[in-house]
């Protein structure tokens, strides 16, 4: 029997997740030193406290970690005002999405989300044999009314990214309140807040109420909140994230979590990062300032650019976004073309430090003007 006959049709139909181009690969292909501004990583790296904690944890890597990172779960629970059984620690927030799909979805059921949103939602939904209903965007972001309309009796999950990746848009707390007042009791709302700290800081600056997500969980609503240590905490390489939800539901998700999913190094780093307020403050303040620089620079080039609430900026070009991305690589800057999201003219650039932001704008200006970049 051939493998294609052994693998279920809904798995054969899946497209693999394609990450941003690795830095080493881009430098080998171009022969020059590059700056990676494609995967929304922290330009300052991890907290110094996290580095110290990881170095200490290296001495015990011959031992298995505690399953489920209970100490970290306890600390997160304390910070969020919930009990530890509300918290599920995972290897980044993406595995939690996979667990949600395997726990709540199956053939004959469906999930609902937006077009132009996180590329993993289709994978975890279709990987469970379910159908994904994608609602057109409104003003480059989530149309919450449209998502409510798309929900039917077979819908079990609504995936809402807030802020949205890759467009950087946000819906505020009042909009979410209205959504939850109308969503059926048979649907679990997944609030993916991977960029929570950035959005919280920008919302405070702009006088907007961002999120009441954990409050919804405390109220007993069918909501799962997802967060990660990959962004503001700069720990993308050690893979630590978590979900917050009703203890009964989280216990079901835990049954499909692979054993020892988080490492002892990752847990130690996350525990230390939680205490480094200075590193967090530096990160979000740099991001807010950098967002203004990039938005202004891209607008001056006449591009369609979307105001961001995250640590990246989404913009669209007239044509050949992949070609522009390749030309930027030759100039030493890696950005993310968004054809895989169904946005053929879209590009996403991570907000870097001041020097990185200016280097990107200069390189893009040359590329758009078709000037030599090397």
N, C-alpha and C positions, 0 to 999 in steps of 0.2 A: 504494500500500500504506500502511495506517495504521501509526503508530509502534507501537501495541500489538501489531501483527502482526510487527514487526521485532525487538522486544525479547524475549529468551527468557523463558519463563514464570517461572523461578526468580528473575529480576531483577524482573519485574513484581510478584511477591509480597512483595518486601522492603518493610519500613517504614523510613523514613529515621531516622537518629539525631537525636534532639531534645535539644540541650544545655540547661543551666540558663539561665533567663531572663537576658539581658544587663542589666547595671546601668543603662545609659542608657535602655533600653526601659522598665524598671520605673519609673524616675524620671519619664519622660514620661507614663506611664499614671497614676501616682499623684499627680504634682505635688509630691512631697516628696523629700528626700534619703534615699537608701536605703543599707543595708549589705548587700552580697552575701554570703550564707552558704549558697550552693547548689551550688557547683562545686568545693569542696575546695581552694581556692586559699590561698596563704600570706598571712596577715593582715599580715605585715611587708614584703611585696613581695620583690624580688630582693636579693641580696647587694650591698652598696655596691661591692665589687670587680667584680661582674658589670656593674653600671651603667657604671662607668668603662671597662671593656673594650668594652662595646657602643658607647659614645661614640667611642672610638678607632676601632673597626671601621667606623663610619659613613663614614669618609674613603675607604674602598675598596669601597663598595657598587656602584660602576660595574663592578667585576670579578666574574666568576663565582667562587663558592667552590670549594675543592678538593672533588671529588666523594667523598662518603663520610666527610668530616671525619676524615682520617687521623691528625692530631695528637691530636684528642680520643680517637679509638679507642685510640691508643697509651697515652695517660694513663690511660684507664679500665682497660686491660689491666694496666698496672703496679699500679694500686690493687687489682685483684682477683686478681693473681697468675697471670694467663693470658697468652697471646701475642696480639698484635693481630688475628690472623686468627680468633680466637674471638669478636671483638666486631663487631657491626654497628650503626652509628649511624644513627638514623632521625629523622624529624620528629615526635618524641614516640613513645610506645610503641604507640599505636594503629596507625600505618602498619606496624609490625612484625607486628602481629596480621594485618593484611590480607595481608602477604607470606607469612605462614605458611599462611593459607587458600589463597592462589593456588598455592603451591608443593606443599602436601601433600594438598589436598583436591580432589575432582572428583565429578561425578555418579556415584552408586553407592556412594560412600564416606560415612563419617560421623565426626563429632566428638562428644565427650561432655563435659558440664559439669554444673553445678548449676542448679536453679531459683534465682531471686533473686540473680543475679550480674550481672557487667558486661554491659551491654546491647549492646556491640559484638560479643560472641562469636556471637550469632545472625546478625548482618549479614555478618561475614567468612565464616562457614561456608556460609550459604545463598547468598551472593554467588558462591561457587565452585561452586554447583550441588550441594553435599553436604547431608546431613541432620544436624541437631543433636539429640542425645538429651540431655534435661534431667532430672536426678535430683532428687527432692524433697529439701529441706534437712533437716538434723538439728540441732536446737538453734539454728536461724537461720543455720547455716553449712553448709559442705561435708560431705556424707556420703561419705567416701572409699571405704568398703566398698561403698556403693551404686554409686558410679561404676565401681569395678572390676567389679561384677556386670553393669553395663550395657555394658561393652566387649565387642565381638564381632569376628569376623574381618574386618569392613569398617571398623573404627575405626582412624583414623590419628592423631588428636590428642585429648588430654585437656587442656582449659582449666581451670586451677586458679588462682583469684585468692586471694592470701594476703598481707595481709588481704583479705577479700572486700569488694567494692563492690557493693551499698550497705549491707550489714548490719554491716560492721566486724569480723566474726568472724575468728578465726585458727586454723589447725591447727599444732601444734608440729613440731619437727624429727623427733621419734621417729615421729609419725604419718606424716610424709612418707617416712621411711626404710622403714616397713612397706609403704606404697603402692608404692614403686619396686621392692621385692623381689618384688611380685606382678604388676606391670603387664606385659603382653606386649611382646616385643621389636619388634613391628610398630607400636607406638604411641609418638608423641613427646609427652612431658609438657611443657606450657607453664606455667611457674611465673610468674605475673604478680605482680610485687612492686612495683607502683607506689608503695606506701606503706611501702617497706622501712625507711627511716630512723625513721619514727614507731614501727613495730612493734618494731624492734630496741631502741629506747630504752625502750619500755614493757615489753618482755620482760626487759630487764636490771633494771628496777625491781621487777618482779613475780617474779623468780627463775625464768623460763621460758626454755628454749632455743628460739629462734625458727626459724632457717633455716640449712640447710647447702647452699643451692641451688647456689652456684658450685662447691662441692666435688663435687657430682654431675657437673657438666660436666667437671671435671678427671679424674674417674674413668672418663670415657668413656660415661656413661649417655646415653640419648636424652632429654635435657632441654634446654629453652631457657629462660633466665631473662630476664625483661623488667624494666627499670627506667626511670625518667623523671626529668627535671630540672624537671618542672612543679610538684611538690608542695613538698618541704622546701626546694628551691633557689629557688622562687618565679619560675620562668621559663616559666610556662604559655603566655604570649603569643608566645614565640619558637620554641616547638615543637622540643624536643630530647629524645630518648630513645635507648635502645639495647637490644640483645639480646646475650646471651652464650650460645654454644652450640658444638657441634662444628664445627671449621673447614670440613669438607666440606659439612655442612648449611647453614652460614651463607653459603657461597659460592653455593649454589643460591638462597637467599633474596635474595642481592644481585643476582641476574640479573633479578628482577622489581621491584627498587627503582627508582623513577623517578630520573632524573639530577638532581643538585643538590638533593636533597630537604631537606637541612639548609642553612641560610643561614650566611654568614660571621659575621653578627651573633650568631646562635644559638650557633655553635661558640665564638666568643670569650667569650660570656657563660658558657657551661658550663665552659670551661677555667678561668675565674677563680673561678666558684662552687665548684669542686672544692677550692680552696685556702682557702676562707673557713670555717674550723672554728667561728669565733665566731658567725657567722650561723646555721649549722646547729644549734649548741648552744642558742642562744636560741630557735630555732623549735621544736625537739623538747621543750624544757623547758616552754615556754609551752603547748604542745599537751597534755602530760601533766597539767599543772595544770588546764587548761581542760576536759579530758575529765572530771575528777572533779567539777568544778562543774556541768557540764551533766547528767551522769548523776544526780547528787544532786537537782538541780532538777527534772528530768523525772520521777524516781521520786516525788518529793513531790507531783507533780500527779496521781499515780495512773496514769501511762501505762506501757505495755509498752515498755521501753527495753532495748537490748542493749549490754552492755559492749563498748567499742571498743578496737581495736588500731591504729586509723588516725587521721586528722585530721578525722573526722566522727562523728556519732552518729546511729544509726538508731532511730526509735521509731514506734509505731503508735497511732492514735487510734481512737475508737469508730466514727466515720463522717465522711464528707465531708472527706477529707484535702486535695483540691484547693481546697475552700472555705476551709479553715483557712490554706492557703498564700496564697491571695488576700488574706485578712484580714490576715495578717502583712505582706504587701507594703504594705498601706495603713498599717500601723504602722511601715513603713520597714525591714523585714527580709525579705530574699529567701531562701527555703528551697526544697528540691527535693521536690515530690510524686513518688511512685514508681509511678504507674499504668502507665507504660511498661515497668516491670520486672515487671508482673503483681502488684503489691502495692498494691491500691486504697486500703488504710488506712494506708499507709506514708509517712513523711516522713524526709528526711535533712537534717541541719543541719551545716554546717562549723564546726569549733571555731575561734573567733576569738580576739581579744585579750580581756583581762578585761572591758573596757567593753562590747564587742560581745556577749560571752556573757551578761552581765547584762541588756542591752537586749533580747536575744532572749527570755530567760526571762520578763521582765516583760511583753513583748508577747504571748507565748503564753498566759500566765496570764489576761490580759485577754480574749484571743480565746476561750479555752475557757470563760470565765465569761460570754461574750457581752456584755462591757462595751465601751463606745465606745473605739476605738483612736486616734482623731484628735481 
